[in-house]
């Protein structure tokens, strides 16, 4: 049922229960309201609706952009995490500085043709080392510059400085390192079995 605030004309139509009169009265009432409404009011209604529509659209776009930004940030964080995890093993597996070995001499041992004498100069960058290894013969080392830390398997480490020497017996597991901040240099002589590697790495 349509209810419109009554005017005298509309009231008479309803009381008389005259359908046509009531219908005409409603139409005239609507026309009267349309005529009495000022143009600026109609325009104001359109402007207000338009402004609310624009605000609603802006809010929708802002919310969607916020959701996209959050998803993008999450994606970038995931990519950064994956990249960090992927690069970590490579960083951990980075090799220590390598030794620089300069050969000096290689001659057969007099009276023992199955053995030979090999002499070299070894430069030890800071942080470098040999790792655990053995020799198929005797090793005689003299430190020329800096210092070298040597350790035989089962013994405590010992530091050798310039002018000091040490000896490693055949088959003894040992290692040497340069733990100082400067480069070290040694003179090494090996009396080993001919045709065999000067050193053999030991894996633990």
C-alpha angles and dihedrals in degrees: 000000000000113000120193124174104269126253120191091257094051092047092055091051093053094046093051089048088223104156095199093047091048091049092048091047092054091049092049091047090054091048090049092052092048091050094047094048108097120235093239090057092055091047090047090055091052092047093049091049091048092050092049089048091051092048091049092050092047091050091049092050091046092051092047092048089050091052091049091048092051092049091047092049090049091049093049091048090052091049091049091049092049091048092050093049091046093050096045097078090049091052092048091046093053109130123242118246111289127240119249110225120193114190115223108170143356118186137154115258111252112251092007110076092176090066135059138194118232124185126189142166114233124199115202116202115205110283095018125129146164101238120219112321146142136223128222088228143006125320122203117188133184121189111229100176136010120353138293128201113218128188132181119208109272094015135092120262118261130199119227120195133193111308095022125111138199138189132217119198124224115282095008113138109232144142140202132205142181105229095165127097094245134064118268128207129202139183110223129192121189125193101192143154112281117255095018127109114269090234138014120207118233119217119206 
